[in-house]
Amino acid sequence: MKNIEILFDRMYSIIPDKIQKPIGAFAFDKYIKIQRKSLGAKEKFFKGIHYLDIDNGHSETLLLIHGFSDSKDGFLAPAVHLSQKYNLLIPDLPGFGSNEKDPARTYSIYEIGQSIKAFLEGLGIESPNILGVSLGAAVAMEVVLLEPMFPKSLTLVSPAGFFDDEKTSIFHEILEGDNIFCIEGPEDYEGLLDRVMVNKPHIPSPIKLHLSEMLSQEKEWLDKMATDIIGGVNDLSDKEKIAKLSYNQRVENIICPTLIIWGEGDTLFPLKLAEIPKTKIKNSKLIVMENVGHALHHETPKLFSSEVQKFLESL
C-alpha cells in the first residue's frame, strides 16, 4: 500500500495545483457521499442546524459534537463502528459546516450550548449519550450543566475549557495572535495536521490541496469564531475573565457518568490538563490513548470507538 501511495504522489507532483484542486474537490465530495450512503446517514435541518441522522432502530441515541473548524462529516469514520449499536445524531455546530455564518451573531460557548440543547429538546430526544471533541467537548459540558439530569452519559474527548497557571494550551497561543486553524496555504495545512496528530493518515495530494483551500478561505471567519469563543479575553493576566471561561470549577456540578479520553501526544491541550476533570468530576473515568494526538477520533477511529462503546455498555 505504501508503494502505491508513493507512486501516486509522484504522479500528482507533475500535475499543476490548479488542475489538482478540482480533482480533489470532486474526489472528496464523492467520498463523503459514499460514506454517508454506506452508513444510511440522512442529512436533515432543524432549528437552524444541519445534521446527520443515522437511525438503525437502536434503543439508545449518541450525540456527537465536533470540534473547532470541523463539521459533522468529521465523525464519518468512527460512525462506521458506533452506528452498529447506537442511533447517531451528528450536528454541525452553529457557525461551522453547512450552518449559517452570521457576522452579527456572537458565537460564545454558552450560546452554542443553548442552541444544541434547544435542538435536542425540539427533536424530543430523551436521556441521550453526549460525546464532544475539543471545542465540542466544551459545548457538551455546557449542555450538561444547563440541565444536569438531561443526559444519560457524557464523553469528553481532548476537551477544551480547562486551564492551569502555565501557558500550555492553544488558548494561550490564540491570545498571543497565533491561531493554527487560520491557514494561508498547503504548508500551513500540513503544519496543522502535524499539530493535531501523531500519525497522520495519507491524504492524496489533490484532496489535501482542496481541504487546504477550503480552510484558507475561512481564515477570517475562523478568526472571528475564535474571538467569540474565548469570550472577550484579550489579556493573559485577566484572571477574572479566564475564570468565567474555564470549566475547572464548574465541572464539579456534572453528575452523570463521564468518560474522559485524552491523547498522550496532544499538543493543543496537553495531557497534564486531564487531571482537572478527572479529579473534579466525581463519576468519571480517564483513558489515555498512547501514540495519538489531539484529533484521535481521526487518527485511530476504530480504537477510539471501541473505548466509547465499552464505556457506554458498562452503564
C-alpha positions as CSV (number, residue, x, y, z in Angstrom):
1,M,0.0,0.0,0.0
2,K,2.8,2.4,0.9
3,N,4.5,1.9,-2.5
4,I,1.2,2.6,-4.3
5,E,0.8,5.9,-2.2
6,I,4.4,6.9,-3.2
7,L,3.6,6.1,-6.9
8,F,0.5,8.3,-6.9
9,D,2.3,11.1,-5.1
10,R,5.0,11.1,-7.7
11,M,2.3,11.2,-10.4
12,Y,0.5,14.1,-8.8
13,S,3.7,16.0,-8.4
14,I,3.9,16.7,-12.1
15,I,0.3,17.9,-12.3
16,P,-0.2,21.7,-11.7
17,D,-2.1,22.6,-8.5
18,K,-4.8,24.4,-10.5
19,I,-5.7,21.0,-12.1
20,Q,-5.3,19.0,-8.9
21,K,-7.7,21.2,-6.8
22,P,-10.9,20.4,-8.9
23,I,-9.9,16.8,-8.9
24,G,-9.6,16.9,-5.2
25,A,-12.9,18.7,-4.7
26,F,-14.7,16.1,-6.8
27,A,-13.0,13.1,-5.1
28,F,-13.6,14.5,-1.6
29,D,-17.3,15.2,-2.4
30,K,-17.7,11.7,-3.8
31,Y,-16.0,10.2,-0.7
32,I,-18.4,12.0,1.6
33,K,-21.4,10.9,-0.3
34,I,-20.3,7.3,-0.4
35,Q,-19.6,7.3,3.3
36,R,-22.9,8.8,4.2
37,K,-24.8,6.4,1.9
38,S,-23.0,3.3,3.3
39,L,-24.0,4.5,6.9
40,G,-27.6,5.2,5.9
41,A,-26.9,8.8,7.1
42,K,-29.7,11.3,6.2
43,E,-28.8,15.0,6.1
44,K,-31.5,17.0,7.8
45,F,-32.2,20.6,9.0
46,F,-33.9,21.6,12.3
47,K,-33.8,24.8,14.3
48,G,-31.1,26.4,12.2
49,I,-28.9,23.3,12.4
50,H,-27.8,20.9,9.7
51,Y,-27.2,17.4,11.0
52,L,-26.7,13.8,10.1
53,D,-29.3,11.3,11.4
54,I,-28.2,7.7,11.4
55,D,-31.1,5.7,12.8
56,N,-30.7,2.0,12.8
57,G,-33.5,1.3,15.2
58,H,-31.3,1.0,18.3
59,S,-32.7,1.8,21.8
60,E,-30.1,4.5,22.6
61,T,-29.0,7.7,20.9
62,L,-25.5,9.1,20.9
63,L,-25.0,12.7,20.1
64,L,-21.6,13.5,18.5
65,I,-20.3,17.1,18.7
66,H,-17.4,18.1,16.5
67,G,-14.5,20.5,17.3
68,F,-13.3,23.9,16.0
69,S,-13.1,24.2,12.2
70,D,-14.5,20.7,11.7
71,S,-18.0,19.6,10.7
72,K,-20.5,16.7,11.1
73,D,-18.6,14.8,8.4
74,G,-15.6,14.6,10.7
75,F,-17.3,11.8,12.5
76,L,-18.0,9.6,9.5
77,A,-15.0,7.2,10.2
78,P,-16.0,6.4,13.9
79,A,-19.6,6.4,12.9
80,V,-18.9,3.2,11.0
81,H,-18.3,1.5,14.3
82,L,-20.6,3.5,16.7
83,S,-23.7,3.1,14.5
84,Q,-23.6,-0.6,15.0
85,K,-25.1,-0.2,18.5
86,Y,-26.4,3.4,18.7
87,N,-28.5,5.7,16.7
88,L,-26.3,8.7,15.9
89,L,-27.2,12.4,15.8
90,I,-24.3,14.5,14.3
91,P,-24.9,18.2,14.1
92,D,-22.8,21.0,12.6
93,L,-22.2,23.4,15.4
94,P,-23.6,26.9,14.9
95,G,-21.1,28.8,12.8
96,F,-19.5,25.7,11.3
97,G,-20.1,23.3,8.5
98,S,-23.2,23.9,6.4
99,N,-24.8,26.2,9.0
100,E,-25.3,29.9,8.6
101,K,-22.3,32.1,9.3
102,D,-23.8,35.3,10.7
103,P,-21.2,38.1,11.3
104,A,-23.6,39.9,13.6
105,R,-24.0,36.9,15.9
106,T,-21.9,36.2,18.9
107,Y,-20.9,32.5,19.0
108,S,-20.0,32.1,22.6
109,I,-19.8,28.5,24.1
110,Y,-22.8,29.3,26.2
111,E,-24.8,30.5,23.2
112,I,-23.7,27.4,21.1
113,G,-24.6,25.2,24.1
114,Q,-28.1,26.8,24.3
115,S,-28.6,26.1,20.5
116,I,-27.6,22.4,20.8
117,K,-29.8,22.0,23.9
118,A,-32.8,23.5,22.1
119,F,-32.0,21.3,19.1
120,L,-32.2,18.1,21.2
121,E,-35.3,19.1,23.1
122,G,-37.0,20.1,19.8
123,L,-36.3,16.7,18.4
124,G,-37.7,15.1,21.6
125,I,-34.5,13.3,22.4
126,E,-34.6,12.0,26.0
127,S,-31.6,10.8,28.0
128,P,-29.0,10.9,25.2
129,N,-25.4,9.9,25.5
130,I,-23.4,13.0,24.6
131,L,-19.9,13.0,23.2
132,G,-17.9,16.1,22.3
133,V,-14.4,16.5,20.9
134,S,-12.2,19.5,21.7
135,L,-14.5,22.6,21.4
136,G,-17.4,20.2,21.0
137,A,-16.5,18.8,24.5
138,A,-16.8,22.3,26.0
139,V,-20.2,22.6,24.3
140,A,-21.2,19.2,25.6
141,M,-20.2,20.3,29.1
142,E,-22.3,23.5,28.7
143,V,-25.3,21.4,27.6
144,V,-25.0,19.1,30.6
145,L,-24.5,22.0,33.0
146,L,-27.6,23.7,31.7
147,E,-29.6,20.7,32.7
148,P,-27.5,18.1,34.7
149,M,-30.3,15.5,34.7
150,F,-30.7,15.6,31.0
151,P,-28.1,13.2,29.6
152,K,-27.5,9.5,30.3
153,S,-23.7,9.9,29.9
154,L,-21.0,12.3,28.9
155,T,-17.8,11.6,26.9
156,L,-15.2,14.3,26.8
157,V,-12.5,13.8,24.1
158,S,-9.5,16.1,24.2
159,P,-11.7,18.7,25.8
160,A,-11.2,22.5,25.6
161,G,-12.1,24.6,28.6
162,F,-9.5,23.6,31.2
163,F,-6.6,25.9,32.3
164,D,-3.6,25.8,34.5
165,D,-1.2,28.6,35.5
166,E,1.2,27.8,32.7
167,K,0.9,28.9,29.1
168,T,0.4,25.4,27.9
169,S,-2.7,25.3,25.6
170,I,-3.8,26.5,22.2
171,F,-6.0,29.0,24.1
172,H,-2.8,30.9,25.1
173,E,-1.5,30.7,21.6
174,I,-4.6,32.3,20.2
175,L,-4.4,35.1,22.8
176,E,-0.9,35.8,21.6
177,G,-2.1,36.0,18.0
178,D,-1.3,32.6,16.7
179,N,-4.3,30.6,15.6
180,I,-3.1,27.4,13.9
181,F,-6.5,26.9,12.2
182,C,-6.2,30.2,10.3
183,I,-4.1,29.0,7.5
184,E,-3.0,30.6,4.2
185,G,-1.9,27.6,2.1
186,P,-0.8,24.0,1.9
187,E,2.3,24.4,4.1
188,D,0.2,25.8,6.9
189,Y,-2.3,23.0,6.4
190,E,0.5,20.4,6.7
191,G,1.6,22.2,9.9
192,L,-1.9,21.9,11.3
193,L,-2.0,18.2,10.6
194,D,1.3,17.8,12.4
195,R,0.0,19.6,15.4
196,V,-3.3,17.6,15.8
197,M,-2.0,14.1,15.0
198,V,1.0,11.9,15.9
199,N,0.5,9.6,13.0
200,K,-1.0,11.4,10.0
201,P,-3.1,9.4,7.6
202,H,-2.0,9.5,4.0
203,I,-4.1,12.1,2.1
204,P,-3.8,12.2,-1.7
205,S,-2.3,15.5,-2.9
206,P,-5.4,16.7,-4.8
207,I,-7.7,16.2,-1.7
208,K,-5.1,17.8,0.5
209,L,-4.9,20.8,-1.7
210,H,-8.7,21.0,-1.8
211,L,-9.0,20.8,2.0
212,S,-6.3,23.4,2.4
213,E,-8.0,25.8,0.1
214,M,-11.4,25.3,1.9
215,L,-9.8,26.1,5.2
216,S,-7.8,29.1,4.0
217,Q,-11.0,30.6,2.5
218,E,-12.5,30.6,6.0
219,K,-9.5,32.3,7.7
220,E,-11.3,35.5,8.6
221,W,-14.4,33.7,9.8
222,L,-12.4,31.3,12.0
223,D,-10.6,34.2,13.5
224,K,-14.0,35.7,14.4
225,M,-15.2,32.4,15.8
226,A,-12.1,32.1,18.0
227,T,-12.6,35.6,19.3
228,D,-16.2,34.9,20.1
229,I,-15.4,31.6,21.8
230,I,-12.7,33.0,24.1
231,G,-15.3,35.4,25.4
232,G,-13.7,38.7,25.1
233,V,-10.5,37.6,26.9
234,N,-7.6,39.5,25.3
235,D,-5.0,39.5,28.1
236,L,-3.4,36.5,29.8
237,S,-3.4,38.5,33.0
238,D,-7.2,38.9,33.0
239,K,-7.7,36.1,35.6
240,E,-11.4,37.0,36.2
241,K,-12.5,36.6,32.6
242,I,-10.4,33.5,32.2
243,A,-12.1,32.0,35.3
244,K,-15.5,32.7,33.7
245,L,-14.5,30.9,30.5
246,S,-12.9,28.0,32.4
247,Y,-14.7,24.8,33.4
248,N,-12.1,24.0,36.1
249,Q,-14.6,24.5,38.9
250,R,-18.0,24.2,37.1
251,V,-17.4,20.6,36.2
252,E,-17.9,19.7,39.8
253,N,-21.7,20.1,39.0
254,I,-21.6,17.3,36.4
255,I,-23.3,14.3,37.9
256,C,-23.8,11.9,35.0
257,P,-21.3,9.1,34.3
258,T,-18.4,10.7,32.4
259,L,-15.6,9.2,30.2
260,I,-12.6,11.4,29.6
261,I,-10.4,10.4,26.6
262,W,-7.1,12.1,26.1
263,G,-4.3,11.6,23.5
264,E,-0.9,11.1,25.1
265,G,0.6,13.3,22.4
266,D,-2.0,16.1,22.5
267,T,-0.1,19.4,21.9
268,L,-3.3,21.6,21.8
269,F,-4.4,20.7,25.3
270,P,-1.5,18.8,27.0
271,L,-2.2,15.6,28.9
272,K,-1.5,17.2,32.3
273,L,-4.7,19.2,32.0
274,A,-6.6,15.9,32.1
275,E,-6.1,15.8,35.9
276,I,-8.5,18.7,36.3
277,P,-11.7,17.0,35.0
278,K,-10.5,13.6,36.3
279,T,-10.4,14.9,39.9
280,K,-13.3,17.4,39.7
281,I,-16.0,15.2,38.0
282,K,-16.9,12.6,40.7
283,N,-18.4,9.9,38.5
284,S,-15.6,10.0,35.9
285,K,-13.0,7.7,34.3
286,L,-9.9,8.8,32.4
287,I,-8.5,6.9,29.4
288,V,-5.1,8.0,28.0
289,M,-4.6,6.7,24.5
290,E,-0.9,6.2,23.6
291,N,0.9,7.4,20.5
292,V,-2.0,9.6,19.3
293,G,-2.6,13.3,19.4
294,H,-5.4,15.8,19.7
295,A,-7.6,14.5,16.9
296,L,-7.6,10.9,18.0
297,H,-11.0,10.2,16.5
298,H,-9.5,10.9,13.1
299,E,-6.2,9.2,13.9
300,T,-7.5,5.9,15.2
301,P,-11.3,5.8,14.8
302,K,-11.7,2.1,15.4
303,L,-9.8,2.1,18.8
304,F,-11.5,5.3,19.8
305,S,-14.9,3.9,19.0
306,S,-14.1,0.7,20.9
307,E,-13.3,2.7,24.1
308,V,-16.5,4.7,23.8
309,Q,-18.6,1.5,23.3
310,K,-17.0,-0.2,26.3
311,F,-17.9,2.8,28.4
312,L,-21.5,3.0,27.2
313,E,-22.0,-0.7,27.6
314,S,-20.8,-0.5,31.2
315,L,-23.6,1.9,32.2
